[in-house]
Amino acid sequence: MKITKSDESSNTSTVQDPITSQDEEQVSCVRIVLLVFVVTFIVWLIPTLLITPSYPRSPLTYIKNQGFVLDQKPFTIRAGTFDYFRVHPSHWRERLLRLRSLGFNAIETAVPWNLHEPIP
């Protein structure tokens, strides 16, 4: 859109509108991306909320008063670290049983991508 204005000397000058067609295209692209995001989220959310699984569920775990509840009883997660890549596979079972006997009910481990990733 062009806006013309008159000077005192009756010369006319043309001033460009600050919103260009390129800006309008960017705004419509952003609107399309947001619309696709919202539709994708709704398509994901509806089956998640409406469909109940046909398989038996594991014991219900949820957070209540800054703690976990498992089968209606307070539950504390005690995790031990196990770096499987530092232990020979023949010793894994023994080390995991040791962690369990110490009272741990969860395992934390790291994944060394340099061991799993193929050489580029």
Secondary structure in CASP SS format (residue, H / E / C, confidence):
PFRMAT SS
TARGET T0000
AUTHOR 0000-0000-0000
METHOD secondary structure of the structure
MODEL  1
M C 1.00
K E 1.00
I E 1.00
T E 1.00
K E 1.00
S E 1.00
D C 1.00
E C 1.00
S C 1.00
S C 1.00
N C 1.00
T E 1.00
S E 1.00
T E 1.00
V E 1.00
Q E 1.00
D C 1.00
P C 1.00
I C 1.00
T C 1.00
S H 1.00
Q H 1.00
D H 1.00
E H 1.00
E H 1.00
Q H 1.00
V H 1.00
S H 1.00
C H 1.00
V H 1.00
R H 1.00
I H 1.00
V H 1.00
L H 1.00
L H 1.00
V H 1.00
F H 1.00
V H 1.00
V H 1.00
T H 1.00
F H 1.00
I H 1.00
V H 1.00
W H 1.00
L H 1.00
I H 1.00
P H 1.00
T H 1.00
L H 1.00
L H 1.00
I C 1.00
T C 1.00
P C 1.00
S C 1.00
Y C 1.00
P C 1.00
R C 1.00
S C 1.00
P C 1.00
L C 1.00
T E 1.00
Y E 1.00
I E 1.00
K E 1.00
N C 1.00
Q C 1.00
G E 1.00
F E 1.00
V E 1.00
L E 1.00
D C 1.00
Q C 1.00
K E 1.00
P E 1.00
F E 1.00
T C 1.00
I C 1.00
R C 1.00
A E 1.00
G E 1.00
T E 1.00
F C 1.00
D C 1.00
Y H 1.00
F H 1.00
R H 1.00
V C 1.00
H C 1.00
P H 1.00
S H 1.00
H H 1.00
W H 1.00
R H 1.00
E H 1.00
R H 1.00
L H 1.00
L H 1.00
R H 1.00
L H 1.00
R H 1.00
S H 1.00
L C 1.00
G C 1.00
F C 1.00
N C 1.00
A E 1.00
I E 1.00
E E 1.00
T C 1.00
A C 1.00
V C 1.00
P C 1.00
W H 1.00
N H 1.00
L H 1.00
H H 1.00
E C 1.00
P C 1.00
I C 1.00
P C 1.00
END
